[in-house]
Amino acid sequence: MSQRVPPIFDYDETVIPKWLSKWRFTFKTIRKEFYSSPRKNLRNPNVLDQVARRVTQYSGQTLHPRDLLYLHENKFSPQIEETFFKLTEFLKARIISNVDVFFSYYATGITIRQVNKDLRENLITDVSRIWSLDQAREVLSRYPSIIKDKKLFNARVTVEIIDYLIPSNLSFNQTETEQRINQYLKASKQPVIKIKKGQILIHRGEKITDQHVQLLQSVKALTSPAIFMTRILITFSILFLFLYMLFTLHLGFRRFWALQLKDAFAFLVITMLVLGAMTFGSKWLQFIFSSYGFEQLTDYLIPVSAGGIMLQLMLGRTAAYTFSLLISALGSVFLEQTFAYSVFSFILTATAIHTVGDCRSRNDLFKCGAWSGFSAALVIMAFGCVQSLGFKETPWVSIFASSFFCFLSGILATVITSFLIPFFESIFGYTTSLKLIELANFHHPLLHSLMMKAPGTYHHSVIVGSLAEIAADQVGANGLLARVSAYYHDIGKMNKPLYFIENQSPGNNPHDHLQPSMSAKILFSHVKTGVRMGRDYRLGNRVVDIIEQHHGTTLTSYFFNKAKELEEPSLGKVEEAHFRYPGPKPQTREAGIVMLADACEAATRSITDPTPGKIQAMVHHIITKRFLEEQFSDCDLTFKDLQIIEVQFTRILVSLHHHRIEYPGQKSALHSHPESKEGQAHPSKQSHPHSHSHSHSLSHSHSPVKHGEKK
């Protein structure tokens, strides 16, 4: 209602003349009392104290000690007095307010009550005619150069004295304003008007008045809940139709946005939540800031960019930028704002989307809020300066207030995002970068258990994570997702850690006592167990999918070959399908990269005397074999990507397996250790059948038969 009721200000046109009259009396009386007699000792400190008391008594104001001393040394001279009144001449015809919020009242204007003329009221629509104290002081500082009077005595010092003495003759009357608003509310409760079915509310060509507008709004408000829900459904349907057309739009040979039903629903939910927050939040903020005079600016405080940030983290840039265009168009309509608000909301949201990026840390989120708020503040400041062109004075207080609200909007958006994103992650099953940051913490219960129960697997997973992240970043994939997924890709091995070679001690391989088919089933089980554990610990769909896909449909070749050697025709032929992982194949680039990193890291461990040439050949062999097996047919890894991945894997693995110098006394210490001698006498104990992953068998130099013979 404050948008319709002009605020009440009390105006006393006698304030400035009375103030000048008091100071005229003060100058003359002080000169007569203290400086007319040459016998008076002006150097006595008591005299200065007496002068200060008399100035306060006559003028009603207190001078700063420095200014009092200046006037005392110059004996309150007539030259200073005339300079004082020449510099204040322009204030007599001005209306000067004690507050500077008139930028907020451009739409309503203000009502001025003349307190010395029986409270006669005038409505002032051009609020630029009214100065604030700051504007009056600014004019005062330039006034000597404007009038160019050579008779002014030390004008600069006199301006500094007048600066803090200027009084205001216009003051905001909050009590009366609140009473007017209450009266308006009571008066707006019109008597019951009966409207018959088919009755015309406004005739063609009839001038629309405020009564017509109120009548239409009353009719709209009296609609039944069913009609209200119908409006909501129609609005939702129109929005859904627009988005469906946008999502199915083809640009050349490429679809604009391939959207799943879950993603579409999440997009619509966030959009409707933001629109609802804009509608109801605007009224709430106006109510809070109405007493401060900023209710017209509070729409800039609504954190509209929170929706864009959440969509960027959950669905990607296409969804987020679509939201920014949609909210900038609908926001100004819902809030009945101008084009400037549309530009503000788009700049705020688009800047937040661009700066948040992949969000590798919580600090990135708050940097995003600060940058987006700062950008929007600059835009609104520019709009405010442009809109104030033509006015005598620029309403800097209101411009800076709206800019500050814009900056706060960006900060609030990140705070709200950090609170809401976990709920959307759990409800819709998304794995955002913020979630991945939490999962990358090595103190996570799953990683801690993996380190304690299967230290070899843990160490292997950490190296695979480094390989996957660097390769993913080089080919433009999500490096953070690849690294975190690699940390958890083998968590299923915790149930039976000793059945995997990286956790075994020399000479103790449980697979020696199992049938190949049973060994293969144990290998397969670590994937299923890992998927179940990932879901139990809410790792997120994307991480769980990579756990499930990191072996694809590859063959456990060691156990398959062992089964072929032990094959008995009477028991039937050994089926290759029984020794293949159930899949599915990698569905994303990150899953394909983790598959390759897992296989390459494991295979290079089996190389005797790993030289750069051997490592490069092994990496090339594994990547080529996976490519020929069509393991990447369901993901977007190109042949060029595979070449880049090969280069990065080779570089990192060579650095991991570099040769170290032999320290003095190291060889004799090794020879003197009994376990070392036993290992030299029985080198076969260092070799075990493949039980980590099928990629070990690509370079396994011992067949099962020879291994048994050596035993």
Secondary structure as GFF3:
##gff-version 3
##sequence-region A 1 711
A	DSSP	beta_strand	8	11	.	.	.	ID=ss1
A	DSSP	alpha_helix	15	30	.	.	.	ID=ss2
A	DSSP	pi_helix	31	35	.	.	.	ID=ss3
A	DSSP	alpha_helix	45	59	.	.	.	ID=ss4
A	DSSP	alpha_helix	65	73	.	.	.	ID=ss5
A	DSSP	alpha_helix	78	87	.	.	.	ID=ss6
A	DSSP	three_ten_helix	89	93	.	.	.	ID=ss7
A	DSSP	beta_strand	95	97	.	.	.	ID=ss8
A	DSSP	three_ten_helix	102	105	.	.	.	ID=ss9
A	DSSP	beta_strand	110	114	.	.	.	ID=ss10
A	DSSP	beta_strand	120	124	.	.	.	ID=ss11
A	DSSP	three_ten_helix	127	129	.	.	.	ID=ss12
A	DSSP	beta_strand	130	132	.	.	.	ID=ss13
A	DSSP	alpha_helix	133	147	.	.	.	ID=ss14
A	DSSP	alpha_helix	155	163	.	.	.	ID=ss15
A	DSSP	beta_strand	170	172	.	.	.	ID=ss16
A	DSSP	alpha_helix	174	187	.	.	.	ID=ss17
A	DSSP	alpha_helix	210	221	.	.	.	ID=ss18
A	DSSP	alpha_helix	225	247	.	.	.	ID=ss19
A	DSSP	beta_strand	250	251	.	.	.	ID=ss20
A	DSSP	beta_strand	254	255	.	.	.	ID=ss21
A	DSSP	alpha_helix	261	289	.	.	.	ID=ss22
A	DSSP	three_ten_helix	290	292	.	.	.	ID=ss23
A	DSSP	three_ten_helix	298	301	.	.	.	ID=ss24
A	DSSP	alpha_helix	305	314	.	.	.	ID=ss25
A	DSSP	alpha_helix	317	334	.	.	.	ID=ss26
A	DSSP	alpha_helix	339	356	.	.	.	ID=ss27
A	DSSP	alpha_helix	362	387	.	.	.	ID=ss28
A	DSSP	alpha_helix	396	428	.	.	.	ID=ss29
A	DSSP	alpha_helix	433	439	.	.	.	ID=ss30
A	DSSP	alpha_helix	445	453	.	.	.	ID=ss31
A	DSSP	alpha_helix	455	474	.	.	.	ID=ss32
A	DSSP	alpha_helix	479	488	.	.	.	ID=ss33
A	DSSP	three_ten_helix	491	494	.	.	.	ID=ss34
A	DSSP	three_ten_helix	497	499	.	.	.	ID=ss35
A	DSSP	three_ten_helix	501	503	.	.	.	ID=ss36
A	DSSP	three_ten_helix	510	513	.	.	.	ID=ss37
A	DSSP	alpha_helix	516	536	.	.	.	ID=ss38
A	DSSP	alpha_helix	541	549	.	.	.	ID=ss39
A	DSSP	alpha_helix	557	565	.	.	.	ID=ss40
A	DSSP	three_ten_helix	569	571	.	.	.	ID=ss41
A	DSSP	three_ten_helix	576	579	.	.	.	ID=ss42
A	DSSP	alpha_helix	589	605	.	.	.	ID=ss43
A	DSSP	alpha_helix	612	628	.	.	.	ID=ss44
A	DSSP	alpha_helix	639	656	.	.	.	ID=ss45
A	DSSP	alpha_helix	666	672	.	.	.	ID=ss46
A	DSSP	alpha_helix	674	681	.	.	.	ID=ss47
A	DSSP	three_ten_helix	683	686	.	.	.	ID=ss48
A	DSSP	three_ten_helix	694	699	.	.	.	ID=ss49
A	DSSP	alpha_helix	704	710	.	.	.	ID=ss50
###
